[in-house]
């Protein structure tokens, strides 16, 4: 046998071995019940949907229904918050920003209007105390008035303080957008350019952007992404800040993002789909252990996309849709998670 033939045979056997490993990895799970739940609830979820589950370096489950594929691009609404918090943490990792820095250090207008005690940490955890409007349609109409993130964030400074910073939780767009503007000040670059440079490009999120129909960039809810792209982000979080051997965030940054910030703090407004959960930095702590350590993290969006990570079972999942989120859909997602969890045993005590 010639050297060339031996080489070809070796490559073939290697490829076959990798294929068998992949097939074995998927065959140990039976997601038939998940299939049935998705098909039975397809109409309720919006007809077009993709479900992906990642564990141990590979996609172990994939389902496409309707017109959506794993590369379909759509707005992901509040799923944007997780991305923005991660971007902020890249600056924290570099020492260019501290979570306990006051916003007024970078935006003097917040000193002028009596909001000098608001910190970056409070911005990422919806604890600024600034009056917000929970009516989605009103928010969309208000944002149309602004030509830039700078204009919008300056307008927040002129609003009333409903509660002292750090004393009440009000889920909304104010805090994350303030933090996004602070990054623009520090870097002297636009938010979209920063996100592309520090998050999207390193994670191969080629279909993702914060450029949409709105005039002003919206760090809290303006991202467009695809199932494959967002899963890349989730795998980085699950792998404690690394993606394909590249360090995107430090383990310390990941830990801080996943630490509950809202224990014993009154919830002035919390979406019904998130009731019972606490909040970290840009993400919901959907479940925690007896010691208060986060075990399940999520960041559902208004248009129904629901990304989450189960740390105890070591997997990431995204249900990617484009249809308004509701309590009914939350029940479906929780039923799906319960079904998935039956196939993936917990590694926590």
TIRO-674667 format. One record per residue (C-alpha): residue number from 1; z, x, y; residue in three letters. Coordinates in Angstrom, 2 decimals. Each point is the difference from the previous one (the first is absolute). Layout:
N
PT    k       pz       px       py    r
PT  NUM        Z        X        Y  ALA
...
This chain:
349
PT    k       pz       px       py    r
PT    1     0.00     0.00     0.00  UNK
PT    2    -1.02     1.44     3.36  UNK
PT    3     2.37     0.59     2.87  UNK
PT    4    -1.74    -2.79     2.00  UNK
PT    5     0.43    -2.56    -2.79  UNK
PT    6     3.66     0.99    -0.45  UNK
PT    7     0.54    -0.45     3.72  UNK
PT    8    -1.62    -3.45    -0.01  UNK
PT    9     2.05    -1.06    -3.03  UNK
PT   10     3.21     1.20     1.64  UNK
PT   11    -0.73    -1.99     3.19  UNK
PT   12    -0.85    -3.08    -2.07  UNK
PT   13     3.26     0.24    -1.96  UNK
PT   14     1.99     0.46     3.20  UNK
PT   15    -1.63    -3.05     1.58  UNK
PT   16     0.61    -2.02    -3.16  UNK
PT   17     3.65     1.06    -0.08  UNK
PT   18     0.53    -1.09     3.61  UNK
PT   19    -1.67    -3.33    -0.74  UNK
PT   20     2.26    -0.56    -3.02  UNK
PT   21     3.08     0.85     2.05  UNK
PT   22    -1.08    -2.52     2.66  UNK
PT   23    -0.72    -2.69    -2.59  UNK
PT   24     3.31     0.63    -1.74  UNK
PT   25     1.83    -0.20     3.32  UNK
PT   26    -1.46    -3.43     0.67  UNK
PT   27     0.24    -1.30    -3.56  UNK
PT   28     3.79     0.29    -0.09  UNK
PT   29     0.22    -2.87     2.50  UNK
PT   30    -0.91    -3.64    -0.58  UNK
PT   31    -0.72    -1.64     3.35  UNK
PT   32    -1.48    -3.16    -1.50  UNK
PT   33     2.67    -2.12     1.68  UNK
PT   34    -0.80     1.61     3.36  UNK
PT   35    -3.69    -0.86    -0.54  UNK
PT   36     0.89    -3.63    -0.68  UNK
PT   37     2.24    -0.26     3.06  UNK
PT   38    -2.66     1.44     2.30  UNK
PT   39    -2.74    -2.26    -1.36  UNK
PT   40     2.22    -3.10     0.10  UNK
PT   41     0.96     0.70     3.63  UNK
PT   42    -3.33     1.39     1.22  UNK
PT   43    -0.73    -2.96     2.27  UNK
PT   44     3.49     0.02     1.53  UNK
PT   45    -0.23     3.72     0.66  UNK
PT   46    -3.33    -0.42     1.79  UNK
PT   47    -2.63     0.29    -2.81  UNK
PT   48    -0.88     3.62     0.85  UNK
PT   49     2.58     2.48    -1.24  UNK
PT   50     0.59     3.40    -1.56  UNK
PT   51     3.10     1.10    -1.91  UNK
PT   52     0.70     3.66    -0.76  UNK
PT   53     2.92     1.66    -1.77  UNK
PT   54     0.53     3.77     0.03  UNK
PT   55     2.36     2.01    -2.19  UNK
PT   56     0.18     3.58    -1.25  UNK
PT   57    -3.08     1.20     1.84  UNK
PT   58    -2.39    -2.79    -0.93  UNK
PT   59    -0.92    -3.62     0.60  UNK
PT   60     1.42    -1.89    -2.99  UNK
PT   61    -1.19    -3.44     1.08  UNK
PT   62    -2.91    -1.26     2.10  UNK
PT   63    -1.18    -3.54     0.64  UNK
PT   64    -2.75    -1.21     2.34  UNK
PT   65    -0.58    -3.70     0.67  UNK
PT   66    -2.48    -1.71     2.31  UNK
PT   67    -1.98     2.17     2.39  UNK
PT   68     2.59     2.74     0.48  UNK
PT   69    -0.31     3.40    -1.67  UNK
PT   70     2.31     3.00     0.07  UNK
PT   71    -1.98     1.26     3.01  UNK
PT   72    -0.05    -3.24     2.03  UNK
PT   73     1.24     0.49     3.55  UNK
PT   74     2.17    -2.62     1.72  UNK
PT   75     2.79    -0.29     2.58  UNK
PT   76     3.43     0.60    -1.52  UNK
PT   77     2.16    -1.20     2.92  UNK
PT   78     3.63     1.13    -0.32  UNK
PT   79    -0.78     2.36    -2.88  UNK
PT   80    -0.95     2.17     3.01  UNK
PT   81     3.68     0.58     0.75  UNK
PT   82     0.51     2.18    -3.08  UNK
PT   83    -2.96     2.16     1.07  UNK
PT   84     1.28     0.34     3.55  UNK
PT   85     3.51     0.94    -1.09  UNK
PT   86    -1.48     2.70    -2.24  UNK
PT   87    -1.99     1.35     2.95  UNK
PT   88     3.16     0.17     2.11  UNK
PT   89     1.74     1.92    -2.77  UNK
PT   90    -2.70     2.71     0.06  UNK
PT   91     1.17     0.77     3.55  UNK
PT   92     3.64    -0.04    -1.14  UNK
PT   93    -0.88     2.45    -2.78  UNK
PT   94    -1.55     2.34     2.57  UNK
PT   95     3.06    -0.14     2.25  UNK
PT   96    -2.01    -1.57     2.83  UNK
PT   97     2.08    -3.18    -0.14  UNK
PT   98     3.42    -1.12    -1.18  UNK
PT   99     0.73    -3.48    -1.29  UNK
PT  100     2.96    -0.08     2.36  UNK
PT  101    -2.00     1.03     3.09  UNK
PT  102     0.09    -2.63     2.70  UNK
PT  103    -3.30    -1.63     0.86  UNK
PT  104     0.68     0.60     3.71  UNK
PT  105    -0.28     3.75    -0.65  UNK
PT  106    -3.75    -0.54    -0.39  UNK
PT  107    -0.51    -3.27     1.88  UNK
PT  108     1.96     0.15     3.30  UNK
PT  109    -0.80    -3.66     0.69  UNK
PT  110     2.58    -0.88    -2.67  UNK
PT  111     2.68     1.76     2.04  UNK
PT  112    -0.96    -1.99     3.08  UNK
PT  113     0.27    -3.40    -1.68  UNK
PT  114     3.39     0.58    -1.63  UNK
PT  115    -1.17     0.71    -3.52  UNK
PT  116     0.95     3.66    -0.03  UNK
PT  117     2.08    -0.20    -3.18  UNK
PT  118    -2.83    -1.10    -2.33  UNK
PT  119    -0.74     2.67    -2.62  UNK
PT  120    -3.03     0.73    -2.18  UNK
PT  121     2.06    -0.97    -3.06  UNK
PT  122     0.69    -3.41     1.54  UNK
PT  123    -3.71    -0.41     0.77  UNK
PT  124    -0.92     0.57    -3.66  UNK
PT  125     2.66    -2.44    -1.23  UNK
PT  126    -0.48    -2.91     2.46  UNK
PT  127     3.34     0.62     1.72  UNK
PT  128    -1.17     0.55     3.61  UNK
PT  129     1.64    -3.19     1.25  UNK
PT  130    -3.03    -0.82     2.18  UNK
PT  131    -0.94    -3.68     0.13  UNK
PT  132    -2.88    -0.76    -2.36  UNK
PT  133    -2.03    -3.09    -0.83  UNK
PT  134    -0.14    -0.95    -3.67  UNK
PT  135    -2.97    -2.35     0.44  UNK
PT  136    -3.02     1.83    -1.38  UNK
PT  137    -2.66    -1.84     1.97  UNK
PT  138     1.84     0.61     3.27  UNK
PT  139     0.23     3.71    -0.82  UNK
PT  140    -3.73     0.22    -0.71  UNK
PT  141    -0.79    -1.71     3.31  UNK
PT  142     2.39     2.30     1.90  UNK
PT  143    -1.54     3.16    -1.51  UNK
PT  144    -3.44    -0.97     1.29  UNK
PT  145     1.25     0.74     3.51  UNK
PT  146     0.46     3.71    -0.66  UNK
PT  147    -2.72     2.62     0.11  UNK
PT  148     2.07     2.77    -1.57  UNK
PT  149     3.17     0.71    -1.96  UNK
PT  150     1.40     1.55     3.16  UNK
PT  151    -0.43    -3.26     1.92  UNK
PT  152     1.68    -2.04    -2.72  UNK
PT  153     2.97     2.34    -0.48  UNK
PT  154     0.60     0.20     3.76  UNK
PT  155     0.15    -3.80     0.04  UNK
PT  156     2.72     0.05    -2.68  UNK
PT  157     2.17     2.07     2.33  UNK
PT  158     0.02    -2.86     2.51  UNK
PT  159     1.23    -2.58    -2.51  UNK
PT  160     3.63    -1.03    -0.23  UNK
PT  161     2.42     1.57    -2.43  UNK
PT  162     1.27    -2.79    -2.24  UNK
PT  163     2.53     2.21    -1.78  UNK
PT  164     1.23     3.56     0.34  UNK
PT  165    -2.19     2.46    -1.95  UNK
PT  166     1.10     0.36    -3.61  UNK
PT  167     2.02    -3.22    -0.10  UNK
PT  168    -2.54    -2.58    -1.19  UNK
PT  169    -3.15    -0.10    -2.13  UNK
PT  170    -3.12    -1.79     1.25  UNK
PT  171    -3.12     0.56    -2.09  UNK
PT  172    -3.07     0.42     2.17  UNK
PT  173    -2.45     2.40     1.61  UNK
PT  174     1.92     1.45     2.91  UNK
PT  175     1.83     2.94    -1.57  UNK
PT  176    -2.82     1.46    -2.10  UNK
PT  177    -2.41    -0.24     2.93  UNK
PT  178     2.44     1.81     2.28  UNK
PT  179     0.30     2.76    -2.61  UNK
PT  180    -3.79     0.21    -0.24  UNK
PT  181    -0.26     0.47     3.75  UNK
PT  182     2.64     2.74    -0.08  UNK
PT  183    -2.19     1.90    -2.47  UNK
PT  184    -2.90    -0.24     2.45  UNK
PT  185     2.20     1.50     2.72  UNK
PT  186     1.22     2.87    -2.18  UNK
PT  187    -3.41     0.92    -1.41  UNK
PT  188    -2.22    -1.00     2.94  UNK
PT  189    -2.26    -1.68    -2.58  UNK
PT  190    -0.82    -3.65    -0.66  UNK
PT  191     1.86    -1.78    -2.79  UNK
PT  192    -3.14    -0.59    -2.08  UNK
PT  193    -0.91     3.71     0.12  UNK
PT  194     3.52     0.96    -1.08  UNK
PT  195    -0.04    -2.45    -2.90  UNK
PT  196    -3.35     1.32    -1.20  UNK
PT  197     1.04     3.63     0.32  UNK
PT  198     3.47    -0.23    -1.56  UNK
PT  199    -0.14    -2.94    -2.45  UNK
PT  200    -3.47    -1.39    -0.73  UNK
PT  201    -1.93     3.26    -0.47  UNK
PT  202     2.63     1.85    -2.08  UNK
PT  203     0.32    -3.08    -2.25  UNK
PT  204    -3.76    -0.54    -0.37  UNK
PT  205     0.34    -3.42     1.67  UNK
PT  206    -3.60    -0.03     1.16  UNK
PT  207    -0.23    -3.78     0.46  UNK
PT  208     3.17    -0.29     2.07  UNK
PT  209     0.31    -0.23     3.76  UNK
PT  210     1.88    -1.64     2.85  UNK
PT  211    -3.17    -0.91     1.86  UNK
PT  212    -0.60    -3.74    -0.04  UNK
PT  213    -0.97    -2.85     2.26  UNK
PT  214     3.05     0.32     2.23  UNK
PT  215    -0.30     2.06     3.15  UNK
PT  216     3.34     1.77    -0.42  UNK
PT  217     0.93     1.96    -3.12  UNK
PT  218     2.78    -1.76    -1.89  UNK
PT  219     2.14     2.42    -2.07  UNK
PT  220     2.08    -2.90    -1.32  UNK
PT  221    -2.78    -2.15    -1.36  UNK
PT  222    -3.49     1.26     0.79  UNK
PT  223    -0.97     2.01    -3.07  UNK
PT  224    -3.06    -0.63    -2.15  UNK
PT  225     0.06     1.46    -3.49  UNK
PT  226    -1.20    -0.41    -3.59  UNK
PT  227     1.89    -0.30    -3.31  UNK
PT  228    -0.92     3.56    -1.01  UNK
PT  229     0.92     1.45     3.39  UNK
PT  230     3.36    -1.70     0.26  UNK
PT  231     0.83     0.94    -3.57  UNK
PT  232    -0.54     3.65     0.97  UNK
PT  233     2.68    -0.48     2.63  UNK
PT  234     2.35    -1.65    -2.49  UNK
PT  235    -0.43     2.80    -2.51  UNK
PT  236     0.95     2.51     2.67  UNK
PT  237     3.19    -1.94     0.73  UNK
PT  238     0.75    -0.39    -3.72  UNK
PT  239    -0.54     3.74    -0.54  UNK
PT  240     2.55     0.84     2.69  UNK
PT  241    -2.48     1.03     2.66  UNK
PT  242    -2.74     1.76    -1.98  UNK
PT  243    -3.56    -1.07    -0.76  UNK
PT  244    -2.29     1.94    -2.35  UNK
PT  245     2.16     3.09     0.41  UNK
PT  246     0.08    -0.24     3.82  UNK
PT  247     3.27    -0.49     1.87  UNK
PT  248    -0.46    -2.85     2.51  UNK
PT  249     3.66    -0.79     0.69  UNK
PT  250     3.19     1.83    -0.88  UNK
PT  251     2.34    -1.46    -2.61  UNK
PT  252     2.54    -0.35     2.79  UNK
PT  253    -2.44    -2.15     1.99  UNK
PT  254    -0.61    -2.25    -3.01  UNK
PT  255     3.76    -0.35    -0.56  UNK
PT  256     0.62    -0.93     3.62  UNK
PT  257    -2.76    -2.62    -0.05  UNK
PT  258     1.55    -1.55    -3.11  UNK
PT  259     3.56    -0.07     1.33  UNK
PT  260     1.30    -3.43     1.05  UNK
PT  261     0.40    -0.22     3.79  UNK
PT  262     1.09    -3.63     0.27  UNK
PT  263     3.19    -0.31    -2.07  UNK
PT  264     2.50    -2.40     1.61  UNK
PT  265    -2.33    -0.58     2.96  UNK
PT  266    -0.73    -3.63     0.97  UNK
PT  267    -3.58    -1.09    -0.72  UNK
PT  268    -1.24    -1.87     3.08  UNK
PT  269    -3.43    -0.45    -1.56  UNK
PT  270    -1.23     0.84    -3.48  UNK
PT  271    -3.14    -1.46    -1.62  UNK
PT  272     0.71    -2.50    -2.76  UNK
PT  273    -2.05     2.14    -2.36  UNK
PT  274     2.49     2.86     0.51  UNK
PT  275     3.28    -1.92    -0.03  UNK
PT  276     2.69     1.80    -1.97  UNK
PT  277    -1.47     3.44     0.64  UNK
PT  278     1.23     2.81     2.22  UNK
PT  279    -2.13     2.37     2.06  UNK
PT  280    -0.53     3.75     0.02  UNK
PT  281    -2.45     1.77     2.29  UNK
PT  282    -3.26    -1.96     0.05  UNK
PT  283     0.64    -1.58    -3.40  UNK
PT  284     2.06    -2.68    -1.70  UNK
PT  285     2.71     1.00    -2.45  UNK
PT  286    -0.80    -2.82    -2.39  UNK
PT  287     2.62     1.05    -2.55  UNK
PT  288     2.87     2.50    -0.03  UNK
PT  289     2.58     1.15    -2.52  UNK
PT  290     3.76    -0.55     0.16  UNK
PT  291     0.39     3.13     2.14  UNK
PT  292    -2.55    -1.25     2.52  UNK
PT  293    -2.77     2.38    -1.05  UNK
PT  294    -3.47    -1.52     0.28  UNK
PT  295    -1.75    -0.76    -3.29  UNK
PT  296    -2.90    -2.25     1.01  UNK
PT  297    -1.90     0.50     3.26  UNK
PT  298    -2.65    -2.29     1.47  UNK
PT  299    -1.97    -0.75     3.13  UNK
PT  300    -1.76    -3.39    -0.26  UNK
PT  301    -2.49    -1.02     2.66  UNK
PT  302    -0.75    -3.30     1.70  UNK
PT  303    -3.41    -0.21    -1.71  UNK
PT  304     1.58     0.10    -3.43  UNK
PT  305    -0.41     3.60    -1.14  UNK
PT  306     3.20     1.12    -1.74  UNK
PT  307     0.52     3.72    -0.75  UNK
PT  308     3.19     1.10    -1.72  UNK
PT  309     1.62     2.85    -1.89  UNK
PT  310     2.51    -0.29    -2.83  UNK
PT  311     1.89     3.29    -0.03  UNK
PT  312     2.00    -0.75    -3.14  UNK
PT  313    -3.14    -0.71    -2.02  UNK
PT  314    -2.05     2.66     1.75  UNK
PT  315    -3.02    -2.08     0.94  UNK
PT  316    -1.86    -1.19     3.08  UNK
PT  317    -1.82    -3.31     0.29  UNK
PT  318    -2.19    -1.73     2.55  UNK
PT  319    -1.24    -3.58     0.01  UNK
PT  320    -2.83     0.11     2.53  UNK
PT  321    -1.14    -3.33     1.47  UNK
PT  322    -1.05    -1.51     3.31  UNK
PT  323     1.77    -3.31     0.38  UNK
PT  324     3.10    -0.99     1.96  UNK
PT  325     3.26     0.94    -1.70  UNK
PT  326     2.36    -2.84    -0.89  UNK
PT  327     3.20    -0.65    -1.92  UNK
PT  328    -2.14    -1.34    -2.85  UNK
PT  329    -1.90     3.29    -0.19  UNK
PT  330     3.29     1.91     0.07  UNK
PT  331     1.09    -1.90    -3.11  UNK
PT  332    -3.29     0.92    -1.69  UNK
PT  333     0.40     3.67     0.88  UNK
PT  334     3.57     0.07    -1.29  UNK
PT  335    -1.17    -1.64    -3.25  UNK
PT  336    -2.72     2.65    -0.28  UNK
PT  337     2.55     2.78     0.52  UNK
PT  338     2.27    -1.50    -2.64  UNK
PT  339    -2.90    -0.04    -2.45  UNK
PT  340    -0.96     3.60     0.82  UNK
PT  341     3.60     1.14    -0.38  UNK
PT  342     0.09    -1.33    -3.56  UNK
PT  343    -2.58     2.64    -0.92  UNK
PT  344     1.56     2.91     1.91  UNK
PT  345     3.64     0.73    -0.87  UNK
PT  346     2.44     1.02     2.73  UNK
PT  347     1.25     3.53     0.17  UNK
PT  348     3.06    -0.97     2.06  UNK
PT  349     3.41    -0.76    -1.46  UNK
